[in-house]
Amino acid sequence: MRLVAIAFFALAAYIGIRSIWDLVTAVRPDESVPGIVLGAVSLVVMPALAWQKHVSANRLGSRALEADSKQTSLCTYLSAFLLIGLGANAVFGLWWADPAAGLAIAVLAAREGFGLWTEEDFC
């Protein structure tokens, strides 16, 4: 669990620093049609997958699968921020929306990392 927390912290740091850099230097990202498609598909698929994992976890009495279902739910939020940032840039030309979405993703990743790091009941 702590290794996964470290991975979330590293992800948060990288995305956060890169997003701040892009905002400060006014880097204008290209439109990303594959990113928009991936975000849209994830936004549809992830909630259903999270629900199925939750149901299976309850049937099996598995805390590990329940935790995994929560991680999958987090992916739904990450997909939403990704889609908002990429879509606002592509449709409205709001270049800053992409790094702003990155900051939101960094905050969620850091929060999730903190939650895993402070978890004491692994069983």
Order of alpha helices (4+ residues) and beta strands (2+ residues): alpha-alpha-alpha-alpha
